[in-house]
Structures are given as structure tokens and as C-alpha cells.
Amino acid sequence: MRTINRLSLILTEIILLIIDYLAPKDILNIVYIFPALTKVLTKRHIAIHDHSGATILHLLAENGRTGPISQLLAKERTVIDSKDRHGWTPLALAATYGRNGHEGVTKLLLDSRADINLPNKQNRTPLTWAAKKGHAGIVACLLRNNVDVRIRDCYGWSAIFWASMGGNGGIVRMLLEQDPNDDLGDKYGCTPLSWAARRGHEDVVRIFLSRLEVDTRDIYGRTPLSWAAGNGFTSIVKLLLENNALTDLTDNYGQNPLSWAAREGHYTVVELLMRHRDSGYRMAMDNGYKTVASLFERERLVLSTDVHGCTPLERALKNG
């Protein structure tokens, strides 16, 4: 028995000497094959980082390896908030990667006192990434641990912006329950409503319609209706019109929702907006394409002329 124990110690020493020359990724591969090896890793091995600044804890968190992480943290907790060269912490990686994020690892790291709000170099936090990826379970876990939902990244986007842009209505609702007032504009003046309309997420648009001004402009002068019309999201245009969105507001480029829809060739949106025609319809003729011309012909609006004697149809064909 004494001989066996001695051989075991010698073998362990040999393995540790080999590990001294390995990168974290290689150590991780060995740990996958021999999980018991985690027990003999020293603090020095745990602190080794690769060219990207990642430690074995980063790699384990990214891959959702709860067991080895628990064993490592029992030996060395100072690496729990270590950042790689991009500013990513193990918690951020656990919140981001995996099909739905690694909820078990996230809980373990939080229970081990990981800093829940540490941002990366773009000032994005674990909550930001979880919201962006649509990991509702991770978001709920972070919210239960009093995460700061208002931290904004380099573009002025907090978690609710990322959830809105991604069309994750469930996450948007969770975030609003935590902080009902985190819906102000980003560095471009765009609200979560604007982003949802711009990306075509009707469910999220509905959430914000009762909370935000429907005609809020961004720094380009564009409204949610302008973005939805320009991108051809007919159902959202209809929804915004039902909520009294103004159709004649021009942006910094002199365009209104109708002219944007015409410019991009969105026939059904143009048709919908023409039912709500206003003083901006002539602008659409000046800036539109053949889509507008065909609609005016069908609507029998070809008889009116401007000061040059041109009908809307002629003007649309001229510009198309």
C-alpha cells in the first residue's frame, strides 16, 4: 500500500510538471479526460492564462463545467473575477455561451461572490450579454441577485435595448418589472420602441406602446413609424397608425414614412400609408419609385397637377 501511495505521488508530480508547460486550453482538455486532476491543480496552475488572457476558469465557464469549477474555486477564489484581454469574466462567459447560457455555472459563480456587474471593454455586463442572446433563465437568475439593469454599453444600450432589438418580449417584460423607467434613448436618441419597430418585432412594440411616446424622434429625426415603414414591416406600421402615430413628420433628410416606404419599394406599406394620406404625399412623389406611380394610377389620383403641370404619376415615373 505504501508503495502504491508513493507511486501515486510521483505520478502526480510528473503530471504537475507537465502541466507547468501547458496552456489553459490544454489543461482543460486533460481535465475533461481526467476530472480527478482538478483536485491536484495548484493555485499557480489555476492562474495561468493564454495569449487571450483566458484562464482555465474562463474556459470551464464557457463550456458549462460546473463540477471542475466548484473544485477550482474551493482552492482559489481570487481568479473568479479575472478578465481576459477583451474584459470578459468567467461569469460573462457563462451567461453568454451555451444553447441557453450555462445557468448552473452562473448560479455557482454568483454563490461564490462573483461581481455581477463587471463589464467588458465595450462596457457590456453579463446581463447585457444574456439579454442579447435571449437567455431568459440567465436573465432571471441575474435579476434575483440584484443586478444593475441600467448599465449601458459604448452605444448607450442597456440590457433592455438588446432584448428589444432581438425581439425577446419575455426578457423585456422581466427587465421592466425590475426597472419600469429604463427606456430612455440611446446615444443616437433611439428608444427601445424605435429599435423594436426598426427590427420588426411586433410583440415588443406592443409592450412599449403604452409606455413611450409613439412619435419620439432620434438624432436623425426618424420616428418608430419611419423606421418600420422604411424597412417594410406592414403589421408594425398598421399597429403604430392604430396608436395615432403621425404620418407627416419629416426627418433630417426631408423624408417622411411614406417617402421612405416608396424609396425602398415596399408596396403594401405604401398602400397602407396612402389610406392615411396627409400633406406628405407629394414628397413621396418627388422621392419615390414606380411603386408609388402604380398605386396612384390604381387610386385614380393621376389627374391633379403641380405648378409645372405635372401629375403625381408623371413625377413618380420621372423619379423612378
N, C-alpha and C positions, 0 to 999 in steps of 0.2 A: 504493500500500500504506500509506504514511504517513497519507494522508487517511482511509483506511478505519479504521485504528487510532485515529485521533483521534475519528472519529465514534462508534466503539465506546465510547471512554472517556466521551464526552459523554452517550451514551445510558445508560451505566451510572450516571453521576452523577445523571441525571434520575430513573432508577428508584429509586435510593437515597433521593433527596429525597422521592419519593412514599411510599416505604416508611416514612419517618420519621413519617408521619401515619396509618399503618395499625395495626390491632390484630393480635395474633398469628394469629388465625383467618384474616384477610385475607391476611397474609403467607404462611400455609400454602397457601391457595388458589392464590396466584401461583406458589409453589414447585412445586405439583402440575402446573401448566401449563408452567412453565419451570424444570425441575430444575437447570439450569446456574446459575440465580440464587443458589442456595445458596452458590456459591463466592465471590460478591461481598458477601454479608451481613457486616456488621461485628459486633464484639462488642456494640456498643450495640443493634443490631437483635436479636441473639440474646437479650439480657437483657430486652427489652420484655415486659411482662406485661399481661394484660387485667384486667377487673373481678374475675375469679375468682382472679387471681394466677397464671394459667397462662401459660407462655412457649411459644414455638414448639416448643421441645424436648418439652414436655408433650404438645402436640398431635400431633407426629410420632410420639412413643412410643405414644400411644393408638391411632393409626392404623397402626402397624406399618411405618413408613417407614425401613427400615434405611439405605439409601443417603444420604439427606439428613442423617440423624443422624450418620453417620460423618463427613461433611464439616463439620458444625457443631462436633462435638467436637474435630476437628483444629484448629479456630480458638479455641474457648473451652470449657474444661472446668469452669469454676467453677460453671456452671449445672446440672451433672449431678445434683446432689442438691437443687436448688431445690424448694421446696414451694409449692403453691397455697394458697389460704386455708383449704382443708379438710385441709391437711397431706399431700396426695398428691405423691409424687415421680414423675418420668418412669418409674423402674423399677417402681413400684407400678402405674402405668397400663398398662405393657407386660405385666405379669404378670396383669392383670385382664381387659383388653379383648381383643376378637377371639374367633373361634369356639373356639379352644383356647389363647388367650393368644398373644402375639407372641414366640415363642421366639427368633427371630433378633435382635430388638431387645433382649430380656432378656440374651442372651449378650454382645451388643455393649456394653451398659451395664456389665455386670459386668466385662468385659475392660478397660473404661475406668475402673475403680475406683469405680463407684457404690456407695454404702453399702447393703449388702444388708439391713440390719435396721432402717432408718429407718421409724418408724411414723407413721401419720397422727394426727389429733386424737382418734380413738377407740382409739388405740394398736394399730391393725392394720397389720401389715407386708406387704410383697409376698408372703411365703409364706402368710400368713393369707388373703389375697385369692385367691391361686392355688388353695389348698385349698378355699376356699368355692365357687369357680367350677368345680371339678373339672378343672382344667388340669394333668393328670398330668405332661406334658412339662416344664412350667414348674417344678413342684414338684421334679422330678428334677434339673433344672438348678440350682435354688437349693440343693438338698441337696449337690450336688457342690462347691458353693462355700462350704461350712461355715456355712450359715445357722443362726441360733439358733431351734430349733423350739419352745422353751418360752416365748417371749414371749406374754403374754396381753393380750387387749384389755380394754375397760372392763367387760365382763361376766365376765371371768375365763376367756375361751375362747381357747385356743391353736389352732394350725392343725389339730391332731388332732380338736378338738371340731367345727370347721367341716366337716371331711371326714366325720366320723361323722354329723352332722346331715344332710348332703347325700347320705349313702349311698354315698360313694366309697371302697369297700373297698380298691381298689388303692393309693390315696393313704394310707389308714390304715396299710396294711402297710409302705409306704415310710417313713412317719414313725416307726413303731415300730422299724423296723430302725435308724434313726438314734438314737432315744432310747426304749428299752423302758419307761421309767418315767414318761413324760409322759402319765399317765392319771388324775391326781388330780382331785378335784371342782372345779367352778367356784364362783363366789361364791354360788350357790344350793345347793351341795352335790351337784349333778348330775354324774355321771361320763359319759365318752363312751358307756359301755354304756347308761346311762339315756336319753341323747339318741337313740341308735340305736333303742332299744326304743320310745321315745315317738314317733319319726317313722316307724316301720315298716320299718326297714332290716335285714332278717334276716341278710344276709351280714356286715354289720358287727357285729351282735350275736354271731354265731358267733366272730368274731375275738377278742372280748373275754371270752367266757365262760370261757376257760382262764386268763385273766389277772386278772380282777377278781372281787370278791365279788358274787355274784349278787343278794344282798338288801341292798346298800348303800342307805341312805336319804338323801334330800335334806333341805333345811331344812323342807320341808313334811311330812316323814315318809313320802314316797312312794318306792316301790321300782321297779325296771325292770318288774316284773310288774304293778304297779299302773298304771303309765302305759300299758303295752301293752294291758292289759285295758280300761282306760277309753277307749282310742282304737280298740278293736275289731280289733286285729291278732292274729287267731286263730293263725296259724302261729308267731308270736313267743311268744305265751302258751304254746303247746304246747312249744316249744323250751325256754323257761325252766322249765316244770314238769319236763321231762325232765332238767334240770340242777338239780333239787331246790330250786327257788325256793319259798319259804314262801307259802302262800295265806291265812294267817290274820293277817298283820301289818296292824295298823290305823295309819292316818296321823294327822296332827294334826287332821283333820276327823272322825275317828271312822269313816272308811271303809276297807274292805279291797278287794282286787282284784275280788271277786265283786260287792260292792255298787256299785263304780264301773261295772262292765260292765252291771249291771242298770239303773243310773241312766241310762246312755247308750243303752240299748236294743240292746245287742249280743248277740243271741240265741245265736249259735254259741259266743261266748266264755263266756257264762253256762253253757251246756250243758257245755262243756269243763271249766270250773271246778267245776261241780257233781259231776263224776265224781271230783273231788278234794276233796269236801266236808269241811269242818272246823268248828270251833266258830264260825266267822264266818258260817255260812249264815243264821242267824236275823237277823243285822244286815242282810243283803241283803233280807230280807223287810220289815224296817222301813223301808228306804230305797229299795226297788226300785219297779219299774213292772209293768205287765201281762205283760211278757216273763217275769218270774220266776213269776208266777202260772200261766201256761200250762205252764211247764216242770214246776212242782210237780204240776200236775194230771196231766200225762203220766207223771211218775215215780211217781205214786201215793203221794205224800208228804203228802196232804191230811188225814190222819187225826190227826196229832199236834196237841195243843193247848198253848197257853201258860197262864200263871197266870190269864188273863182268859177262858180257854175258847175262844180264837181259834185257828183253824188257820193254817198258813202261807199258804194260798190266800186266806183272808179278809183277812189282814193285807196281803198284796200288793195285793189289789183295793182295799182301803181307802186305800192309799198311791198307787195308780196312777190 
